[in-house]
Amino acid sequence: MNESRLSLPLTLVLALFNLFVLNGQEKSITLSTNQNGSSREYVARDV
């Protein structure tokens, strides 16, 4: 029972983490293509 209860929060956390990582990559790609600057890329990755 404890394992099944822990598996749900862990999956949700991993899913949210993956969403944030994917969003960060998309933002860095769009900013790098729009601004053509590596500095903007790092800023997007930090955010």
PyMOL Python script that loads the backbone (N, CA, C, O; Angstrom):
from pymol import cmd

cmd.read_pdbstr("""\
ATOM      1  N   MET A   1       0.842  -1.206   0.000  1.00  0.00           N
ATOM      2  CA  MET A   1       0.000   0.000   0.000  1.00  0.00           C
ATOM      3  C   MET A   1       0.873   1.250   0.000  1.00  0.00           C
ATOM      4  O   MET A   1       0.588   2.206  -0.722  1.00  0.00           O
ATOM      5  N   ASN A   2       1.933   1.249   0.804  1.00  0.00           N
ATOM      6  CA  ASN A   2       2.802   2.425   0.872  1.00  0.00           C
ATOM      7  C   ASN A   2       3.498   2.677  -0.465  1.00  0.00           C
ATOM      8  O   ASN A   2       3.662   3.825  -0.878  1.00  0.00           O
ATOM      9  N   GLU A   3       3.906   1.597  -1.139  1.00  0.00           N
ATOM     10  CA  GLU A   3       4.591   1.761  -2.421  1.00  0.00           C
ATOM     11  C   GLU A   3       3.649   2.352  -3.457  1.00  0.00           C
ATOM     12  O   GLU A   3       4.050   3.215  -4.237  1.00  0.00           O
ATOM     13  N   SER A   4       2.402   1.897  -3.474  1.00  0.00           N
ATOM     14  CA  SER A   4       1.450   2.423  -4.448  1.00  0.00           C
ATOM     15  C   SER A   4       1.126   3.886  -4.153  1.00  0.00           C
ATOM     16  O   SER A   4       0.878   4.668  -5.070  1.00  0.00           O
ATOM     17  N   ARG A   5       1.128   4.247  -2.883  1.00  0.00           N
ATOM     18  CA  ARG A   5       0.846   5.638  -2.522  1.00  0.00           C
ATOM     19  C   ARG A   5       2.019   6.543  -2.890  1.00  0.00           C
ATOM     20  O   ARG A   5       1.825   7.706  -3.246  1.00  0.00           O
ATOM     21  N   LEU A   6       3.226   6.011  -2.803  1.00  0.00           N
ATOM     22  CA  LEU A   6       4.412   6.813  -3.131  1.00  0.00           C
ATOM     23  C   LEU A   6       4.641   6.887  -4.636  1.00  0.00           C
ATOM     24  O   LEU A   6       5.230   7.848  -5.131  1.00  0.00           O
ATOM     25  N   SER A   7       4.181   5.884  -5.355  1.00  0.00           N
ATOM     26  CA  SER A   7       4.428   5.861  -6.794  1.00  0.00           C
ATOM     27  C   SER A   7       3.676   6.997  -7.491  1.00  0.00           C
ATOM     28  O   SER A   7       4.188   7.579  -8.447  1.00  0.00           O
ATOM     29  N   LEU A   8       2.472   7.316  -7.022  1.00  0.00           N
ATOM     30  CA  LEU A   8       1.700   8.385  -7.668  1.00  0.00           C
ATOM     31  C   LEU A   8       2.382   9.745  -7.535  1.00  0.00           C
ATOM     32  O   LEU A   8       2.595  10.399  -8.556  1.00  0.00           O
ATOM     33  N   PRO A   9       2.732  10.201  -6.346  1.00  0.00           N
ATOM     34  CA  PRO A   9       3.417  11.497  -6.218  1.00  0.00           C
ATOM     35  C   PRO A   9       4.730  11.544  -6.998  1.00  0.00           C
ATOM     36  O   PRO A   9       5.077  12.574  -7.575  1.00  0.00           O
ATOM     37  N   LEU A  10       5.456  10.430  -7.013  1.00  0.00           N
ATOM     38  CA  LEU A  10       6.734  10.399  -7.733  1.00  0.00           C
ATOM     39  C   LEU A  10       6.500  10.553  -9.228  1.00  0.00           C
ATOM     40  O   LEU A  10       7.248  11.259  -9.904  1.00  0.00           O
ATOM     41  N   THR A  11       5.478   9.904  -9.743  1.00  0.00           N
ATOM     42  CA  THR A  11       5.184  10.031 -11.179  1.00  0.00           C
ATOM     43  C   THR A  11       4.763  11.458 -11.498  1.00  0.00           C
ATOM     44  O   THR A  11       5.158  12.007 -12.527  1.00  0.00           O
ATOM     45  N   LEU A  12       3.967  12.062 -10.625  1.00  0.00           N
ATOM     46  CA  LEU A  12       3.528  13.442 -10.852  1.00  0.00           C
ATOM     47  C   LEU A  12       4.716  14.393 -10.824  1.00  0.00           C
ATOM     48  O   LEU A  12       4.819  15.291 -11.659  1.00  0.00           O
ATOM     49  N   VAL A  13       5.610  14.195  -9.864  1.00  0.00           N
ATOM     50  CA  VAL A  13       6.800  15.051  -9.757  1.00  0.00           C
ATOM     51  C   VAL A  13       7.671  14.894 -11.002  1.00  0.00           C
ATOM     52  O   VAL A  13       8.159  15.881 -11.553  1.00  0.00           O
ATOM     53  N   LEU A  14       7.862  13.659 -11.438  1.00  0.00           N
ATOM     54  CA  LEU A  14       8.680  13.420 -12.631  1.00  0.00           C
ATOM     55  C   LEU A  14       8.021  14.034 -13.862  1.00  0.00           C
ATOM     56  O   LEU A  14       8.702  14.604 -14.715  1.00  0.00           O
ATOM     57  N   ALA A  15       6.709  13.919 -13.953  1.00  0.00           N
ATOM     58  CA  ALA A  15       5.989  14.493 -15.096  1.00  0.00           C
ATOM     59  C   ALA A  15       6.133  16.017 -15.103  1.00  0.00           C
ATOM     60  O   ALA A  15       6.397  16.612 -16.148  1.00  0.00           O
ATOM     61  N   LEU A  16       5.959  16.646 -13.937  1.00  0.00           N
ATOM     62  CA  LEU A  16       6.106  18.100 -13.845  1.00  0.00           C
ATOM     63  C   LEU A  16       7.539  18.512 -14.175  1.00  0.00           C
ATOM     64  O   LEU A  16       7.768  19.498 -14.876  1.00  0.00           O
ATOM     65  N   PHE A  17       8.502  17.740 -13.658  1.00  0.00           N
ATOM     66  CA  PHE A  17       9.908  18.041 -13.926  1.00  0.00           C
ATOM     67  C   PHE A  17      10.197  17.970 -15.424  1.00  0.00           C
ATOM     68  O   PHE A  17      10.885  18.830 -15.973  1.00  0.00           O
ATOM     69  N   ASN A  18       9.662  16.933 -16.080  1.00  0.00           N
ATOM     70  CA  ASN A  18       9.857  16.785 -17.525  1.00  0.00           C
ATOM     71  C   ASN A  18       9.213  17.944 -18.274  1.00  0.00           C
ATOM     72  O   ASN A  18       9.769  18.442 -19.253  1.00  0.00           O
ATOM     73  N   LEU A  19       8.035  18.376 -17.811  1.00  0.00           N
ATOM     74  CA  LEU A  19       7.349  19.496 -18.468  1.00  0.00           C
ATOM     75  C   LEU A  19       8.181  20.763 -18.355  1.00  0.00           C
ATOM     76  O   LEU A  19       8.336  21.496 -19.331  1.00  0.00           O
ATOM     77  N   PHE A  20       8.719  21.025 -17.162  1.00  0.00           N
ATOM     78  CA  PHE A  20       9.523  22.233 -16.963  1.00  0.00           C
ATOM     79  C   PHE A  20      10.792  22.175 -17.814  1.00  0.00           C
ATOM     80  O   PHE A  20      11.198  23.177 -18.401  1.00  0.00           O
ATOM     81  N   VAL A  21      11.413  20.999 -17.878  1.00  0.00           N
ATOM     82  CA  VAL A  21      12.640  20.852 -18.663  1.00  0.00           C
ATOM     83  C   VAL A  21      12.342  21.071 -20.145  1.00  0.00           C
ATOM     84  O   VAL A  21      13.090  21.760 -20.838  1.00  0.00           O
ATOM     85  N   LEU A  22      11.242  20.480 -20.629  1.00  0.00           N
ATOM     86  CA  LEU A  22      10.884  20.640 -22.038  1.00  0.00           C
ATOM     87  C   LEU A  22      10.546  22.095 -22.335  1.00  0.00           C
ATOM     88  O   LEU A  22      10.943  22.625 -23.372  1.00  0.00           O
ATOM     89  N   ASN A  23       9.813  22.745 -21.429  1.00  0.00           N
ATOM     90  CA  ASN A  23       9.466  24.155 -21.617  1.00  0.00           C
ATOM     91  C   ASN A  23      10.728  25.007 -21.653  1.00  0.00           C
ATOM     92  O   ASN A  23      10.833  25.926 -22.465  1.00  0.00           O
ATOM     93  N   GLY A  24      11.679  24.712 -20.784  1.00  0.00           N
ATOM     94  CA  GLY A  24      12.926  25.462 -20.750  1.00  0.00           C
ATOM     95  C   GLY A  24      13.699  25.304 -22.052  1.00  0.00           C
ATOM     96  O   GLY A  24      14.271  26.269 -22.558  1.00  0.00           O
ATOM     97  N   GLN A  25      13.719  24.078 -22.602  1.00  0.00           N
ATOM     98  CA  GLN A  25      14.427  23.846 -23.856  1.00  0.00           C
ATOM     99  C   GLN A  25      13.756  24.599 -24.993  1.00  0.00           C
ATOM    100  O   GLN A  25      14.431  25.189 -25.837  1.00  0.00           O
ATOM    101  N   GLU A  26      12.413  24.579 -25.018  1.00  0.00           N
ATOM    102  CA  GLU A  26      11.693  25.281 -26.075  1.00  0.00           C
ATOM    103  C   GLU A  26      11.954  26.782 -25.995  1.00  0.00           C
ATOM    104  O   GLU A  26      12.148  27.436 -27.020  1.00  0.00           O
ATOM    105  N   LYS A  27      11.961  27.331 -24.775  1.00  0.00           N
ATOM    106  CA  LYS A  27      12.208  28.758 -24.607  1.00  0.00           C
ATOM    107  C   LYS A  27      13.618  29.112 -25.049  1.00  0.00           C
ATOM    108  O   LYS A  27      13.819  30.132 -25.709  1.00  0.00           O
ATOM    109  N   SER A  28      14.607  28.277 -24.694  1.00  0.00           N
ATOM    110  CA  SER A  28      15.994  28.567 -25.075  1.00  0.00           C
ATOM    111  C   SER A  28      16.135  28.512 -26.590  1.00  0.00           C
ATOM    112  O   SER A  28      16.850  29.323 -27.179  1.00  0.00           O
ATOM    113  N   ILE A  29      15.454  27.555 -27.224  1.00  0.00           N
ATOM    114  CA  ILE A  29      15.547  27.430 -28.685  1.00  0.00           C
ATOM    115  C   ILE A  29      14.903  28.638 -29.364  1.00  0.00           C
ATOM    116  O   ILE A  29      15.469  29.193 -30.306  1.00  0.00           O
ATOM    117  N   THR A  30      13.734  29.045 -28.897  1.00  0.00           N
ATOM    118  CA  THR A  30      13.028  30.168 -29.516  1.00  0.00           C
ATOM    119  C   THR A  30      13.804  31.459 -29.294  1.00  0.00           C
ATOM    120  O   THR A  30      13.919  32.282 -30.202  1.00  0.00           O
ATOM    121  N   LEU A  31      14.339  31.639 -28.079  1.00  0.00           N
ATOM    122  CA  LEU A  31      15.094  32.860 -27.797  1.00  0.00           C
ATOM    123  C   LEU A  31      16.388  32.893 -28.602  1.00  0.00           C
ATOM    124  O   LEU A  31      16.795  33.949 -29.085  1.00  0.00           O
ATOM    125  N   SER A  32      17.032  31.742 -28.746  1.00  0.00           N
ATOM    126  CA  SER A  32      18.294  31.709 -29.489  1.00  0.00           C
ATOM    127  C   SER A  32      18.045  31.999 -30.965  1.00  0.00           C
ATOM    128  O   SER A  32      18.864  32.650 -31.614  1.00  0.00           O
ATOM    129  N   THR A  33      16.926  31.525 -31.499  1.00  0.00           N
ATOM    130  CA  THR A  33      16.617  31.755 -32.913  1.00  0.00           C
ATOM    131  C   THR A  33      16.148  33.196 -33.126  1.00  0.00           C
ATOM    132  O   THR A  33      16.404  33.790 -34.173  1.00  0.00           O
ATOM    133  N   ASN A  34      15.467  33.745 -32.134  1.00  0.00           N
ATOM    134  CA  ASN A  34      14.977  35.120 -32.271  1.00  0.00           C
ATOM    135  C   ASN A  34      16.093  36.141 -32.064  1.00  0.00           C
ATOM    136  O   ASN A  34      16.216  37.097 -32.830  1.00  0.00           O
ATOM    137  N   GLN A  35      16.895  35.940 -31.040  1.00  0.00           N
ATOM    138  CA  GLN A  35      17.934  36.914 -30.706  1.00  0.00           C
ATOM    139  C   GLN A  35      19.277  36.550 -31.333  1.00  0.00           C
ATOM    140  O   GLN A  35      20.143  37.411 -31.481  1.00  0.00           O
ATOM    141  N   ASN A  36      19.458  35.279 -31.702  1.00  0.00           N
ATOM    142  CA  ASN A  36      20.739  34.833 -32.252  1.00  0.00           C
ATOM    143  C   ASN A  36      21.889  35.143 -31.300  1.00  0.00           C
ATOM    144  O   ASN A  36      22.970  35.548 -31.729  1.00  0.00           O
ATOM    145  N   GLY A  37      21.644  34.948 -29.995  1.00  0.00           N
ATOM    146  CA  GLY A  37      22.691  35.220 -29.016  1.00  0.00           C
ATOM    147  C   GLY A  37      22.778  34.105 -27.998  1.00  0.00           C
ATOM    148  O   GLY A  37      21.752  33.600 -27.541  1.00  0.00           O
ATOM    149  N   SER A  38      23.997  33.710 -27.634  1.00  0.00           N
ATOM    150  CA  SER A  38      24.174  32.620 -26.665  1.00  0.00           C
ATOM    151  C   SER A  38      23.780  33.087 -25.267  1.00  0.00           C
ATOM    152  O   SER A  38      23.364  32.280 -24.436  1.00  0.00           O
ATOM    153  N   SER A  39      23.908  34.391 -25.005  1.00  0.00           N
ATOM    154  CA  SER A  39      23.567  34.912 -23.681  1.00  0.00           C
ATOM    155  C   SER A  39      22.074  34.723 -23.407  1.00  0.00           C
ATOM    156  O   SER A  39      21.674  34.370 -22.297  1.00  0.00           O
ATOM    157  N   ARG A  40      21.272  34.959 -24.418  1.00  0.00           N
ATOM    158  CA  ARG A  40      19.824  34.775 -24.275  1.00  0.00           C
ATOM    159  C   ARG A  40      19.505  33.307 -24.013  1.00  0.00           C
ATOM    160  O   ARG A  40      18.559  32.984 -23.296  1.00  0.00           O
ATOM    161  N   GLU A  41      20.298  32.436 -24.596  1.00  0.00           N
ATOM    162  CA  GLU A  41      20.094  31.006 -24.421  1.00  0.00           C
ATOM    163  C   GLU A  41      20.301  30.623 -22.955  1.00  0.00           C
ATOM    164  O   GLU A  41      19.521  29.859 -22.388  1.00  0.00           O
ATOM    165  N   TYR A  42      21.362  31.164 -22.348  1.00  0.00           N
ATOM    166  CA  TYR A  42      21.649  30.844 -20.954  1.00  0.00           C
ATOM    167  C   TYR A  42      20.571  31.412 -20.045  1.00  0.00           C
ATOM    168  O   TYR A  42      20.186  30.775 -19.065  1.00  0.00           O
ATOM    169  N   VAL A  43      20.082  32.605 -20.363  1.00  0.00           N
ATOM    170  CA  VAL A  43      19.037  33.233 -19.552  1.00  0.00           C
ATOM    171  C   VAL A  43      17.790  32.370 -19.574  1.00  0.00           C
ATOM    172  O   VAL A  43      17.151  32.169 -18.541  1.00  0.00           O
ATOM    173  N   ALA A  44      17.440  31.859 -20.749  1.00  0.00           N
ATOM    174  CA  ALA A  44      16.254  31.030 -20.864  1.00  0.00           C
ATOM    175  C   ALA A  44      16.433  29.730 -20.088  1.00  0.00           C
ATOM    176  O   ALA A  44      15.485  29.221 -19.492  1.00  0.00           O
ATOM    177  N   ARG A  45      17.648  29.198 -20.098  1.00  0.00           N
ATOM    178  CA  ARG A  45      17.898  27.951 -19.372  1.00  0.00           C
ATOM    179  C   ARG A  45      17.797  28.171 -17.868  1.00  0.00           C
ATOM    180  O   ARG A  45      17.313  27.307 -17.138  1.00  0.00           O
ATOM    181  N   ASP A  46      18.258  29.336 -17.408  1.00  0.00           N
ATOM    182  CA  ASP A  46      18.169  29.633 -15.979  1.00  0.00           C
ATOM    183  C   ASP A  46      16.710  29.752 -15.554  1.00  0.00           C
ATOM    184  O   ASP A  46      16.331  29.316 -14.467  1.00  0.00           O
ATOM    185  N   VAL A  47      15.901  30.343 -16.420  1.00  0.00           N
ATOM    186  CA  VAL A  47      14.479  30.503 -16.100  1.00  0.00           C
ATOM    187  C   VAL A  47      13.814  29.159 -16.252  1.00  0.00           C
ATOM    188  O   VAL A  47      12.608  29.038 -16.036  1.00  0.00           O
TER     189      VAL A  47
END
""", "prot")
cmd.dss("prot")
cmd.show_as("cartoon", "prot")
cmd.util.cbc("prot")
cmd.orient("prot")
